[in-house]
Amino acid sequence: MNRLPDHLWPAPVTVELPATADVDAVERELARHAQADDHQCWGYFPSLAGRPGIHTDLPACRQFAGTLPEIMAAGTRYQFNFVRLSLRCQSTQAAYHLDTDAATALTGDPATIGQRLVGRILLNLSSTQERSLCYLDVRPAAAALAREGSYVRLTSMALAAGHAARARIPPRSGTLAHGVSFLANQVLHSGVDGPQGHFVAAYGYDHCVPTGSVARVPGRLASRLR
């Protein structure tokens, strides 16, 4: 069977956020920068601090990350990774991929993707629009994947026919945020924007898995990266 086992299906989560004013401040701060960006998109990625072109002097975002540095879900601890806002739709088509790390999703080592568990909680911080996480109900080891630097993607959308699924994440209600949790290096997935873009926060973990563990990604996955 090449379908995802039930325990890998994205699961809904709800999180109580800091004061609404804190979230609103993050939205205003990112929107101000996004308005001046060619792609009308801006984010706070603390793990990339110091890299060329990365702007981390975002006080409201830093405050938010400091106030809610981690989330506990199903007995698992997820650390703050990033928050991002787009003022317009960036993509209406799913671009299925695997996260190679938790920090940014695309700065990890693809060579060790089968030796780690990259957990992700994706929260919808928008109070006005739904967010969708599209994913494939198929094991990555059964798919043809391409490696572009640290980005691991599906090579052909033909596989999506008959296997595509969608997790809909409702808008935030006050301080109650909705999201999904999943293993981002074991589930081929893609965020899809609504007409007005998105406003999301990501939390995660990146754990090495001992050799022989039943939780390890099948070894065939690495061999299918091209």
C-alpha positions as CSV (number, residue, x, y, z in Angstrom):
1,M,0.0,0.0,0.0
2,N,1.4,3.4,-1.0
3,R,-1.2,5.5,0.8
4,L,-0.2,7.4,3.9
5,P,-0.9,5.6,7.1
6,D,-3.5,7.2,9.3
7,H,-1.0,8.5,11.9
8,L,0.6,10.7,9.2
9,W,-2.5,12.5,8.1
10,P,-2.5,16.2,9.1
11,A,-4.4,16.7,12.3
12,P,-6.3,19.8,13.4
13,V,-5.0,21.8,16.4
14,T,-6.2,24.9,18.2
15,V,-3.9,27.2,20.1
16,E,-4.6,30.1,22.5
17,L,-2.4,33.0,21.4
18,P,-1.1,36.0,23.3
19,A,-3.3,39.1,23.5
20,T,-5.1,40.0,20.2
21,A,-3.2,43.2,20.3
22,D,0.1,41.3,19.9
23,V,-1.1,39.4,16.9
24,D,-2.5,42.6,15.3
25,A,0.8,44.4,15.9
26,V,2.6,41.6,14.0
27,E,0.2,41.9,11.1
28,R,0.6,45.6,10.9
29,E,4.4,45.3,11.0
30,L,4.7,42.7,8.3
31,A,2.1,44.4,6.2
32,R,4.1,47.6,6.2
33,H,7.2,45.8,4.9
34,A,5.2,43.7,2.5
35,Q,3.7,46.8,0.9
36,A,7.2,47.8,-0.2
37,D,8.2,44.4,-1.4
38,D,8.0,43.4,-5.1
39,H,6.1,40.2,-4.1
40,Q,4.1,41.9,-1.4
41,C,5.2,39.3,1.1
42,W,7.3,39.5,4.2
43,G,8.3,37.3,7.1
44,Y,10.3,37.0,10.3
45,F,12.8,34.1,10.2
46,P,15.0,34.3,13.2
47,S,17.1,31.3,12.2
48,L,18.3,33.3,9.2
49,A,19.5,36.3,11.1
50,G,22.8,37.7,9.7
51,R,22.3,36.3,6.2
52,P,22.4,38.7,3.3
53,G,19.0,40.2,2.5
54,I,17.4,38.9,5.7
55,H,15.7,41.6,7.8
56,T,15.0,40.5,11.5
57,D,14.6,44.0,13.1
58,L,10.9,43.4,13.6
59,P,10.0,44.2,17.2
60,A,6.4,43.1,17.1
61,C,7.4,39.7,15.6
62,R,10.1,39.3,18.1
63,Q,7.7,40.1,20.9
64,F,5.2,37.5,19.6
65,A,7.9,34.8,19.4
66,G,9.1,35.6,22.9
67,T,5.6,35.5,24.3
68,L,4.7,32.2,22.6
69,P,8.0,30.5,22.1
70,E,6.6,27.0,22.0
71,I,3.4,25.0,21.6
72,M,2.6,21.7,23.2
73,A,0.3,19.5,21.2
74,A,-0.4,15.8,21.8
75,G,2.4,15.7,24.3
76,T,5.0,17.1,21.8
77,R,6.8,20.4,22.0
78,Y,7.0,22.6,18.9
79,Q,9.3,25.6,18.9
80,F,8.6,28.9,17.1
81,N,10.1,28.9,13.6
82,F,8.7,31.8,11.6
83,V,5.8,34.1,10.9
84,R,4.9,35.3,7.4
85,L,2.3,37.5,5.7
86,S,1.4,38.1,2.1
87,L,-0.9,40.8,0.9
88,R,-1.8,38.9,-2.3
89,C,-2.3,35.4,-3.6
90,Q,1.2,33.9,-4.2
91,S,0.0,30.7,-5.7
92,T,-3.3,29.1,-6.6
93,Q,-1.7,25.8,-7.5
94,A,-0.2,23.4,-5.1
95,A,3.5,22.9,-5.3
96,Y,4.0,19.7,-3.4
97,H,7.2,19.3,-1.5
98,L,8.9,18.0,1.7
99,D,10.4,20.2,4.4
100,T,14.1,19.6,4.9
101,D,14.1,21.3,8.3
102,A,11.8,22.9,10.8
103,A,13.5,26.4,10.9
104,T,12.5,27.5,7.4
105,A,11.3,24.3,5.6
106,L,14.0,24.6,2.9
107,T,17.4,25.1,4.5
108,G,18.0,21.5,5.8
109,D,20.1,18.7,4.4
110,P,18.1,16.6,1.9
111,A,20.7,13.8,2.3
112,T,19.5,13.2,5.9
113,I,15.8,13.7,5.3
114,G,15.2,10.0,5.9
115,Q,17.0,10.1,9.2
116,R,15.0,12.8,10.9
117,L,11.5,13.7,11.9
118,V,10.5,17.2,11.0
119,G,7.3,18.1,12.8
120,R,5.3,21.1,11.9
121,I,2.3,23.1,13.2
122,L,1.0,25.6,10.8
123,L,-1.3,28.2,12.3
124,N,-3.7,30.5,10.5
125,L,-3.3,34.0,12.1
126,S,-5.7,35.7,9.7
127,S,-8.9,36.8,11.3
128,T,-10.7,37.1,7.9
129,Q,-9.7,34.3,5.6
130,E,-9.3,30.5,5.5
131,R,-5.9,28.9,4.9
132,S,-5.5,25.6,3.0
133,L,-2.9,22.9,3.4
134,C,-3.0,20.6,0.4
135,Y,-1.3,17.3,0.7
136,L,-1.0,13.9,-1.1
137,D,-2.3,10.7,0.4
138,V,0.7,8.8,-0.8
139,R,4.0,7.9,0.7
140,P,6.9,10.0,-0.5
141,A,8.9,6.8,-1.2
142,A,6.4,6.0,-3.9
143,A,6.9,9.4,-5.6
144,A,9.5,10.7,-8.0
145,L,11.2,13.7,-6.2
146,A,13.7,16.3,-7.3
147,R,16.3,18.0,-5.2
148,E,17.1,21.7,-5.9
149,G,19.6,22.8,-3.3
150,S,17.8,22.2,0.0
151,Y,14.3,22.1,-1.7
152,V,12.7,18.7,-2.3
153,R,9.7,18.7,-4.6
154,L,7.4,16.4,-6.5
155,T,8.6,16.1,-10.1
156,S,5.2,15.5,-11.8
157,M,1.7,16.7,-10.9
158,A,0.3,13.5,-12.5
159,L,0.6,11.8,-9.1
160,A,-1.7,14.4,-7.5
161,A,-4.7,13.0,-9.6
162,G,-6.6,10.7,-7.2
163,H,-4.3,11.4,-4.3
164,A,-4.8,15.1,-3.5
165,A,-6.4,16.1,-0.2
166,R,-7.0,19.4,1.5
167,A,-7.0,20.4,5.2
168,R,-8.9,23.7,5.6
169,I,-7.8,25.9,8.4
170,P,-10.5,28.3,9.7
171,P,-9.7,32.0,10.4
172,R,-8.5,33.1,13.8
173,S,-11.2,34.0,16.3
174,G,-9.8,36.5,18.8
175,T,-6.9,34.8,20.5
176,L,-8.0,31.3,19.4
177,A,-6.0,30.2,16.4
178,H,-6.6,27.1,14.3
179,G,-4.0,25.0,12.6
180,V,-2.8,21.6,11.5
181,S,0.1,19.4,12.8
182,F,1.9,16.9,10.6
183,L,5.3,15.4,9.8
184,A,6.5,17.8,7.1
185,N,9.3,15.5,5.8
186,Q,7.0,12.6,5.4
187,V,3.9,14.2,3.9
188,L,4.1,15.9,0.5
189,H,2.3,19.1,1.1
190,S,1.8,22.7,-0.1
191,G,0.1,25.8,1.2
192,V,-2.4,27.5,-1.1
193,D,-3.4,31.1,-0.7
194,G,-6.8,32.7,-0.8
195,P,-7.4,35.9,-2.8
196,Q,-5.9,38.1,-0.2
197,G,-2.8,36.1,0.5
198,H,-2.0,34.7,3.9
199,F,-0.9,35.4,7.5
200,V,0.6,32.3,9.1
201,A,2.9,31.2,11.9
202,A,5.0,28.0,11.9
203,Y,6.2,26.0,14.9
204,G,8.2,22.8,14.6
205,Y,10.8,20.3,15.8
206,D,13.6,18.5,14.0
207,H,14.7,15.3,15.6
208,C,17.2,12.6,14.6
209,V,15.7,9.1,14.6
210,P,17.9,6.2,15.7
211,T,18.7,3.6,13.1
212,G,16.2,0.8,13.1
213,S,13.4,2.8,14.6
214,V,10.0,2.2,13.2
215,A,9.6,5.9,12.9
216,R,12.4,6.3,10.3
217,V,11.5,7.4,6.9
218,P,11.9,4.5,4.4
219,G,15.4,4.4,3.0
220,R,14.0,4.4,-0.5
221,L,13.1,8.0,-0.1
222,A,16.7,9.2,-0.3
223,S,17.3,7.1,-3.3
224,R,14.5,8.7,-5.2
225,L,15.9,12.2,-4.8
226,R,17.4,13.3,-8.1
